[in-house]
């Protein structure tokens, strides 16, 4: 597809979609927090992933998939079927820049001899507005809400300036540069594979048919001892879980293909994958609610559940490839290292006032990936419930559309 | 889509920012995304979509006699304008947002802003 073709209705639909999401990428509008080298690396990743996703889509008789970076400073990648035979994935430059700065920030703790203190999840962990240090807001908060009237241009400039200032405050050994690039690539792999899965698994069509009453998505109702229609939120969560599952398999398989003939690279690939997954889920939760506060009406599973689920699905895929032990050793080590970095960051912000201005009193909640013995049983129960949802959806998809082929 | 009196009153009581948010929320309805869009993102998408469609909406709405009379004389009541705008936008094909919300947005945005007054234009026909 030539996106500039004025006569192609699909190209026009994609252009309109990009316009709604901040417009096409304009390199001159970017801040220095995303240097040219990192931008080019990310664009190369997007091109590689577009090819991979199209290969997978073709194997399943699915539509063509195009991937488009946009100028938006938001943190929401998305996918839409713009035509029966075409899906467009949009990736805001805000996502790519955040991933770059996040990796630089967290890798600064790699090999640290500090002990990460455990900050427990608590029933007092209420969902009021978390007071992040202003310096971390461009990284961990959602788009700036203060300047809607100016059409977003002033807000865009302000966001880049704030992200640049944060990036300037991070000193990272240049030896980590390849790791920053690889973490960004793996995070984009997870993100794009997840969005692609919504298309490949017919989620748009299922949602439409369920809403129209043409297709039943039912769950067991223990009290009534009979099936009941799932709520909109349950259907949505089932789809998000399903997309996570496909993404985990897809990324493990791609990693294995990429390292074919270089088996020594695979352990480091799995290690980075565990780290990238953890950083991604910590980053993409601007509300930072605890598991106790997430609620049945949430349209996404809690990040802790997604983290747990993705690692389990990655391990299941690795097991099918005879790589289970390697994956469990390396990916879990990567996830733990990232969680340690997040803990150290929280501790430094809260106790040592890192990134805090003199007038700021931040709270020690920068992310929602905090588990503890206190919520271990709740986590297990919620995981089982989410698994039940996704299995039910998987059955529906297999019956209505056939099995997915990786 | 029918917009009854209660609905119209409710919609007309909303701020322009809230109407933008509702437009934006509808425009996100066909998407799947990495997270729910924030209210700011919804508002931006709604406002951006409105600006992109402004010319099309202008052509449809400003031709309405009630609107033309209002732009000239400033003598219409809000509800009357809303009904006229609603019927104009409801006749447009391919509008991906609730037309009641869109009509309320246009009224809030200001018909004088949308429809430039041309003193030389022929007077709109009077209606009963």
Interface residues (C-beta under 8 A of the other chain):
Chain A: X16 X19 X20 X21 X74 X75 X76 X77 X78 X79 X80 X81 X95 X142 X143 X144 X145 X148 X151 X152 X191 X194 X195 X198 X203 X204 X239 X243 X284 X285 X286 X299 X300
Chain B: X17 X20 X27 X30 X31 X32 X33 X34 X35 X36 X37 X38 X39 X40 X41 X43 X44 X45 X47 X48 X49 X51 X52
